[in-house]
Amino acid sequence: MDRQAAMFAITQLTDTFRTSTNDSVFVVLNSDGPFNASYNKKGSLPFNIDSLMFSAPLGFVYGPYEENGAFRLAKLSAVKMMPDSVKASHILLKIEGAVKDSVLARADSIKKALMAVQILKHYPTSILPMKVRR
């Protein structure tokens, strides 16, 4: 199939994909590639669709566009808020007026929570599914 015919064929599928209520079946029946059911975080999608998908409404379809020699359609089929990172430059615990043991207990709790975050970072795919996260 030449490029022009391929582009025409995928363009014909765009409206059907947009209104599809079962995206996985649609992709299996109409695509040369597998259905991708994973959630993606910002910055993990190709640069031409990354910012679009993270600001688009549910059901938004982009394309057809060309990527790695193939014509593609992208659809935002699900959105899930998932905390995936924590930034802290300082954790300050007020000691004045507090019992030293309670401050140490609170510091220990914070340390355990930070260790849990590190474990999640090390094993993200076994715990967290991947789709669009906002």
Backbone hydrogen bonds in HBPLUS format (Angstrom, degrees):
<---DONOR---> <-ACCEPTOR-->    atom                        ^
c    i                          cat <-CA-CA->   ^        H-A-AA   ^      H-
h    n   atom  resd res      DA  || num        DHA   H-A  angle D-A-AA Bond
n    s   type  num  typ     dist DA aas  dist angle  dist       angle   num
A0006-ALA N   A0002-ASP O   2.92 MM   4  6.16 157.5  1.97 156.4 163.7     1
A0007-MET N   A0003-ARG O   2.89 MM   4  6.08 161.4  1.92 151.4 156.1     2
A0008-PHE N   A0004-GLN O   3.01 MM   4  6.17 156.1  2.07 142.5 149.2     3
A0009-ALA N   A0005-ALA O   2.92 MM   4  6.12 157.6  1.97 146.0 152.1     4
A0010-ILE N   A0006-ALA O   3.04 MM   4  6.32 164.1  2.07 153.7 156.8     5
A0011-THR N   A0007-MET O   2.97 MM   4  6.04 151.6  2.06 144.2 152.7     6
A0012-GLN N   A0008-PHE O   3.03 MM   4  6.25 148.4  2.14 146.2 153.8     7
A0013-LEU N   A0010-ILE O   3.09 MM   3  5.09 134.3  2.31  95.7 108.3     8
A0014-THR N   A0011-THR O   3.26 MM   3  5.32 150.8  2.35 101.9 110.1     9
A0017-PHE N   A0013-LEU O   2.90 MM   4  6.08 158.7  1.94 160.7 167.4    10
A0018-ARG N   A0014-THR O   2.93 MM   4  6.15 157.5  1.98 151.5 158.1    11
A0019-THR N   A0015-ASP O   3.15 MM   4  6.38 150.4  2.24 145.4 151.4    12
A0020-SER N   A0016-THR O   2.98 MM   4  5.94 112.1  2.45 136.4 152.9    13
A0020-SER N   A0017-PHE O   3.23 MM   3  5.01 150.9  2.32  96.8 105.5    14
A0026-PHE N   A0022-ASN O   3.11 MM   4  6.38 165.0  2.14 154.7 159.4    15
A0027-VAL N   A0023-ASP O   2.94 MM   4  6.13 163.8  1.97 153.5 156.7    16
A0028-VAL N   A0024-SER O   3.01 MM   4  6.19 164.0  2.03 148.3 152.9    17
A0029-LEU N   A0025-VAL O   2.96 MM   4  6.13 158.8  2.00 153.1 158.4    18
A0030-ASN N   A0026-PHE O   2.95 MM   4  6.00 137.5  2.14 144.7 156.4    19
A0031-SER N   A0027-VAL O   2.87 MM   4  5.19 128.1  2.14 153.2 151.7    20
A0133-ARG N   A0040-ASN O   2.91 MM  93  6.21 132.6  2.13 152.8 152.0    21
A0044-SER N   A0041-LYS O   2.99 MM   3  5.71 151.0  2.07 148.5 149.4    22
A0049-ILE N   A0046-PRO O   2.99 MM   3  5.78 158.1  2.04 126.8 132.8    23
A0050-ASP N   A0046-PRO O   2.99 MM   4  5.85 140.9  2.14 157.0 166.0    24
A0053-MET N   A0049-ILE O   2.93 MM   4  6.01 170.5  1.94 163.0 164.1    25
A0054-PHE N   A0050-ASP O   3.30 MM   4  6.50 150.7  2.39 148.1 155.6    26
A0055-SER N   A0052-LEU O   3.21 MM   3  5.46 157.5  2.26 106.1 112.9    27
A0056-ALA N   A0052-LEU O   3.00 MM   4  5.87 113.9  2.45 145.0 161.4    28
A0060-PHE N   A0057-PRO O   3.10 MM   3  5.73 151.9  2.18 143.3 143.6    29
A0059-GLY N   A0076-LEU O   2.73 MM  17  5.19 161.5  1.76 160.7 163.3    30
A0076-LEU N   A0060-PHE O   2.91 MM  16  5.38 157.4  1.96 153.4 160.8    31
A0062-TYR N   A0074-ALA O   2.76 MM  12  5.16 159.6  1.80 152.4 159.6    32
A0074-ALA N   A0062-TYR O   2.91 MM  12  5.16 159.1  1.96 150.3 156.2    33
A0065-TYR N   A0072-ARG O   2.94 MM   7  5.38 148.0  2.04 142.6 153.0    34
A0072-ARG N   A0065-TYR O   2.72 MM   7  5.38 157.3  1.77 157.6 165.7    35
A0067-GLU N   A0070-ALA O   2.82 MM   3  5.39 161.5  1.85 156.1 161.1    36
A0070-ALA N   A0067-GLU O   3.04 MM   3  5.39 157.3  2.09 112.9 120.1    37
A0080-LYS N   A0132-VAL O   3.12 MM  52  6.39 163.5  2.15 167.3 172.4    38
A0098-ALA N   A0095-ILE O   2.87 MM   3  5.23 164.3  1.90 138.0 137.7    39
A0102-SER N   A0099-VAL O   3.01 MM   3  5.49 123.9  2.34 110.1 123.6    40
A0103-VAL N   A0099-VAL O   3.22 MM   4  6.59 155.3  2.28 155.2 162.5    41
A0104-LEU N   A0100-LYS O   2.98 MM   4  6.25 160.3  2.02 153.8 159.3    42
A0105-ALA N   A0101-ASP O   2.91 MM   4  6.08 151.2  1.99 143.8 151.8    43
A0106-ARG N   A0102-SER O   2.99 MM   4  6.17 154.3  2.05 141.8 148.3    44
A0107-ALA N   A0103-VAL O   2.94 MM   4  6.18 156.0  2.00 147.2 154.1    45
A0108-ASP N   A0104-LEU O   2.92 MM   4  6.12 151.7  2.00 143.5 151.1    46
A0109-SER N   A0105-ALA O   3.01 MM   4  6.31 152.0  2.10 144.7 151.7    47
A0110-ILE N   A0106-ARG O   3.03 MM   4  6.32 157.1  2.09 149.2 154.9    48
A0111-LYS N   A0107-ALA O   2.96 MM   4  6.17 156.3  2.02 146.7 153.4    49
A0112-LYS N   A0108-ASP O   3.01 MM   4  6.28 156.1  2.07 148.3 153.8    50
A0113-ALA N   A0109-SER O   3.05 MM   4  6.31 155.4  2.11 146.0 152.6    51
A0114-LEU N   A0110-ILE O   2.95 MM   4  6.22 159.0  2.00 152.2 157.7    52
A0115-MET N   A0111-LYS O   2.97 MM   4  6.22 147.6  2.08 144.8 153.9    53
A0116-ALA N   A0112-LYS O   3.00 MM   4  6.28 149.9  2.10 144.7 152.5    54
A0117-VAL N   A0113-ALA O   3.06 MM   4  6.40 151.1  2.14 146.1 153.7    55
A0118-GLN N   A0114-LEU O   3.09 MM   4  6.39 153.7  2.16 143.0 149.6    56
A0119-ILE N   A0115-MET O   3.03 MM   4  6.36 150.5  2.12 146.1 153.9    57
A0120-LEU N   A0116-ALA O   2.98 MM   4  6.30 157.7  2.03 149.5 155.2    58
A0121-LYS N   A0117-VAL O   2.94 MM   4  6.24 149.7  2.03 147.7 156.4    59
A0122-HIS N   A0118-GLN O   3.03 MM   4  6.25 145.2  2.16 141.3 150.5    60
A0122-HIS N   A0119-ILE O   3.12 MM   3  5.07 120.2  2.50  92.9 107.8    61
A0123-TYR N   A0119-ILE O   2.99 MM   4  6.22 147.0  2.10 150.9 159.5    62
A0127-ILE N   A0124-PRO O   3.28 MM   3  5.46 150.9  2.37 101.6 110.0    63
A0128-LEU N   A0124-PRO O   2.78 MM   4  5.58 165.1  1.80 158.7 163.8    64
